[in-house]
Amino acid sequence: MRGRPTKDPHTRPAINTLERLHMELGGQILANRQQHDALSEQMRHVEAVIKMLDPSYNLGRIAVKRRKPNPWFKRGTLYRRALDVLRTATEPMTATELAKAVLAAHGVEDATGDDVQGIALGIQHSLKNHEGKGVERVGEASPAGWQLSNHNPN
């Protein structure tokens, strides 16, 4: 006759390990619920202050910001990599062209189209932030072409 698995000396260590894992997962869920409650309360406070300042403001327009870290470049290095590419460029480049060149120079071969667009978007924002301070937009066409500035801003 078969005994219960918890009575079997061969399965007892596995059961103990699984019980411990179950307890740990339950603790993590509880901690995340508590963090969720605290963050939700903070959001309600921010919303209340917005409503105090402008009662007609539509809070539904505020989108949740989701940030996925870049797997290849540390924060703040993308602009410098784009400048390195522009230094050797013979003509203005779009952000997408810069993204492809930066990825190639970094040795990234497995980037998807979405990855390239994400890198291009980061480069585009950086170039706009530094416009007139080392880089300049060329022409009014879209997408914009970028090149290094001919003058030193300092």
Secondary structure, 3 states (H helix, E strand, C coil): CCCCCCCCCCCHHHHHHHHHHHHHHHHHHHHHHHHHHHHHHHHHHHHHHHHHHCCCCCHHHCCCCCCCCCCCCCCCCHHHHHHHHHHHCCCCECHHHHHHHHHHHCCCCCCCHHHHHHHHHHHHHHHHHCECCCEEEECCCCCCEEEECCCCCC
